[in-house]
Amino acid sequence: MLILLTNDDGIYAPGLAAMGRALRRFGDVSVVAPATEQSGVGHAITFLTPLTAKEIFDGDRSRGWAVDGSPADAVKLGIAEFCPRRPDLVVSGINSGLNAGINVLYSGTVAAAIEGAFFGITSIAVSLEWDEHADYDRAAEIAIDVIGGLLDRRPAPGSLFNLNIPTRALQGVPELRVVPMGVFRYGEAFERRVDPRGRAYYWATNDPPPPPSPVETDVAALAAGAVTLTPLEYDLTHRAGLDILAAGTWRIGPAGS
C-alpha cells in the first residue's frame, strides 16, 4: 500500500511525524506537506503564481517534500509529481486542534483529504484536540486503529472521512462514535481592542458556545470525551432543491430588454 501523508500545520509539525511513523505499519508513506502552517485556509489552491517545492532532510533521512502552497496544493502536487505511483490512501494530519462542526468548512486539514477524494482515493482527515504537550504518538495509535477498521470495511474509492480525537480519549480505552458534523453556527463574536496607536482591531473568539442539538453531533460527542468519525461528501448540490427549481417555466428576457 502507498499512502500520501499531508497536513496543514506544515512539514515540521510533530503531528505529521507521529502519523508518518504509525502509517508505515500499513505500507510505504510519501510525505508532501505545506512548507509553513496553513491552518484555516480551507480549500484554497495556487494558480496565479508558480508552486515551488523542496525535499527536506533530517540528516540523511528524508522528512518529505515541502510545498510553498496550501494543503490542497500539496495533495495535487504530491499525486502528480512526488508519489512513485497513484496512492491507495490519503491521510491528512495529525492536526493540532479539533476540526469538528462548522470548522470542517474552514479546515485546511479536511480540505487536503477532500482533494484526495477528488482523485478517487479513500481519504481521511485526522485531528487532535489542542494541547501544549499533546501526545501525538498515542493519537496516532488511535488513528491507526480507526484507519485499519475503515480499510477492513472496504470503502468505495473516493470515500472521505473526518476523525477527531479529544484529549480525554488518550487515556484508557477510548470510545468511538460515528456521528454527523454539527452545522449550527457559533464562534461569531469578536473582541474589540485598541493598539498603541489608537487604532481599533478585532480578535475572533469562540463565543457563544454551540447550542445543544436533538441529534448527537461530533461537537457533542467530543465534549463527552469520545473519538468521533464522520463520513463526509464534497458534492454541495441540494438535491431536493433541484426539483423545486426545475418546476414551472423560467423566462429570461432578450438582450436590451
C-alpha positions in Angstrom: 0.0 0.0 0.0 1.2 3.5 -0.8 0.0 6.3 1.5 0.2 10.0 0.8 0.5 11.9 4.0 0.0 15.6 4.3 -1.3 18.2 6.8 -2.0 22.0 7.2 0.4 22.6 10.1 3.5 22.3 7.9 6.2 19.9 7.1 7.9 20.3 10.6 4.8 19.6 12.6 5.1 16.9 15.3 1.7 15.5 14.4 2.8 14.8 10.9 5.9 13.0 12.1 3.9 10.9 14.5 1.3 10.0 11.9 4.1 9.0 9.4 5.7 6.7 11.9 2.4 4.9 12.6 1.3 4.6 9.0 4.4 2.8 8.0 2.8 -0.3 9.6 0.4 -0.3 6.6 3.0 0.3 3.8 5.1 3.0 2.1 4.4 6.6 3.1 5.1 9.6 0.8 5.1 12.9 2.8 4.1 16.0 0.9 3.0 18.9 3.1 2.9 22.7 3.1 6.2 24.4 3.9 4.6 26.6 6.5 1.4 26.5 8.6 -1.8 26.8 6.6 -4.5 26.5 9.2 -7.9 27.9 8.3 -7.1 28.3 4.6 -9.9 25.9 3.6 -9.7 24.6 0.0 -7.6 27.4 -1.4 -5.3 26.5 -4.3 -2.4 28.3 -6.0 -2.9 29.1 -9.7 -1.8 32.7 -10.2 1.8 32.1 -9.2 4.1 29.1 -9.6 4.4 26.4 -6.9 7.8 25.6 -5.5 8.8 22.5 -3.6 11.9 21.3 -1.7 12.8 18.0 -0.2 13.5 18.3 3.5 16.1 16.1 5.3 16.9 15.2 8.9 20.5 14.3 8.4 20.4 11.6 5.7 16.7 10.8 6.2 14.1 12.5 4.0 11.4 14.1 6.0 9.3 14.7 2.8 8.5 17.4 0.3 7.7 20.9 1.5 5.3 22.7 -0.9 5.1 26.5 -0.8 1.3 26.4 -1.0 -1.9 25.2 0.6 -2.8 21.7 1.8 -4.8 21.1 -1.4 -1.8 22.2 -3.4 0.4 19.6 -1.5 -2.0 16.8 -2.4 -2.4 17.8 -6.0 1.4 18.1 -6.5 2.1 15.0 -4.4 -0.1 12.8 -6.6 1.1 14.4 -9.8 4.8 14.6 -9.2 6.2 13.1 -6.0 4.4 9.8 -5.3 6.1 6.9 -7.2 2.6 5.8 -8.2 -1.0 6.7 -7.5 -1.6 6.5 -3.7 -4.0 3.9 -2.3 -4.8 6.2 0.7 -4.5 9.9 1.6 -4.2 10.8 5.2 -4.2 14.5 6.4 -2.9 15.1 9.9 -2.5 14.8 12.8 -3.8 18.4 13.1 -3.1 20.4 16.2 -6.7 21.2 17.2 -10.0 19.6 16.5 -11.8 20.1 13.2 -15.4 19.5 14.1 -18.7 21.2 13.4 -18.7 24.1 11.0 -14.9 24.3 11.4 -14.8 21.4 8.8 -15.7 24.1 6.2 -12.7 26.2 7.1 -10.1 23.5 7.7 -7.1 23.1 5.6 -6.7 19.6 7.1 -10.1 18.5 5.9 -9.6 20.2 2.5 -6.4 18.2 1.9 -8.5 15.0 2.5 -11.2 16.3 0.2 -8.6 16.9 -2.5 -7.5 13.2 -2.2 -11.2 12.2 -2.5 -11.4 14.3 -5.7 -8.9 11.9 -7.2 -11.0 8.9 -6.3 -8.7 7.9 -3.4 -10.0 7.0 0.0 -9.0 9.9 2.3 -9.2 10.7 6.0 -8.5 13.8 8.0 -7.1 13.3 11.5 -7.2 16.0 14.2 -6.3 16.0 17.9 -7.6 18.5 20.5 -5.1 21.2 21.0 -2.7 20.8 24.0 0.7 22.4 24.5 2.0 18.9 25.5 -0.1 16.8 23.1 0.7 13.1 22.9 0.7 12.7 19.2 2.1 9.2 19.3 -0.9 8.0 21.3 -3.2 9.8 19.0 -1.5 8.2 16.0 -2.1 4.8 17.6 -5.8 5.5 17.9 -5.9 6.9 14.3 -4.2 3.7 13.0 -6.8 1.5 14.7 -9.6 3.5 13.1 -8.0 3.6 9.7 -7.5 -0.1 9.9 -11.1 -0.6 10.7 -12.1 1.6 7.7 -9.9 -0.3 5.3 -11.3 -3.6 6.6 -14.8 -2.3 5.6 -13.5 -1.7 2.0 -15.0 1.8 1.4 -15.7 2.8 -2.1 -12.9 4.7 -4.0 -13.0 8.4 -3.1 -14.7 7.8 0.3 -14.0 10.7 2.7 -13.8 10.6 6.5 -13.1 13.1 9.3 -11.6 11.7 12.5 -11.3 13.8 15.7 -9.6 12.8 18.9 -10.2 14.6 22.2 -7.5 14.8 24.8 -9.6 12.7 27.3 -9.5 9.8 24.8 -5.8 9.5 25.0 -6.1 7.6 28.3 -7.6 4.2 28.8 -9.8 2.6 26.2 -11.5 5.3 24.1 -15.0 5.1 22.8 -15.6 5.7 19.1 -18.8 7.3 18.0 -19.9 7.6 14.3 -21.7 10.9 14.2 -22.7 13.7 11.8 -20.9 17.0 11.8 -22.7 19.8 13.7 -23.9 22.5 11.4 -25.0 25.1 13.9 -23.4 28.5 13.9 -21.1 29.5 16.7 -17.8 31.4 17.3 -19.2 34.5 15.7 -18.1 37.0 18.4 -15.2 39.4 18.2 -13.3 41.2 21.0 -12.6 44.8 20.1 -9.2 46.1 21.2 -7.2 49.2 20.6 -3.5 49.2 19.5 -0.8 51.6 20.9 -1.5 54.0 18.1 -5.2 54.2 18.9 -6.4 52.0 16.0 -9.2 49.5 16.6 -8.6 45.9 15.8 -10.8 42.8 16.3 -9.9 39.3 17.6 -12.2 36.4 16.9 -13.4 34.4 19.9 -15.2 31.1 20.3 -18.2 32.7 21.8 -21.0 31.9 22.0 -20.7 28.1 22.7 -22.6 25.8 20.3 -26.2 25.2 21.3 -27.5 21.7 22.3 -28.8 19.6 19.4 -31.5 16.9 19.5 -29.2 14.7 17.4 -25.7 13.9 18.7 -23.1 15.5 16.6 -19.3 15.5 16.5 -19.1 18.6 18.7 -21.3 17.0 21.5 -19.6 13.6 21.3 -16.1 15.2 21.5 -17.2 17.2 24.6 -18.2 13.9 26.2 -14.7 12.5 25.6 -15.4 10.2 22.6 -13.4 9.8 19.5 -15.6 10.8 16.5 -15.7 9.6 13.0 -17.8 11.3 10.3 -18.2 10.3 6.7 -18.2 13.4 4.5 -19.3 14.4 1.0 -17.9 17.3 -1.1 -20.9 17.5 -3.5 -22.7 20.7 -2.3 -25.7 20.2 -4.5 -29.0 20.5 -2.7 -30.9 17.6 -4.3 -34.4 18.4 -3.2 -33.8 22.0 -4.5 -33.2 20.7 -8.0 -36.9 19.5 -8.4 -38.2 22.7 -6.8 -36.2 24.9 -9.1 -37.0 22.8 -12.2 -40.8 23.1 -11.7 -42.6 25.5 -13.8 -41.2 27.7 -16.6 -38.3 30.1 -16.4 -38.2 33.2 -18.6 -35.1 35.2 -19.4 -35.6 38.3 -21.5 -33.6 39.1 -24.6 -30.6 41.4 -24.5 -31.5 45.0 -24.2 -35.0 44.4 -22.8 
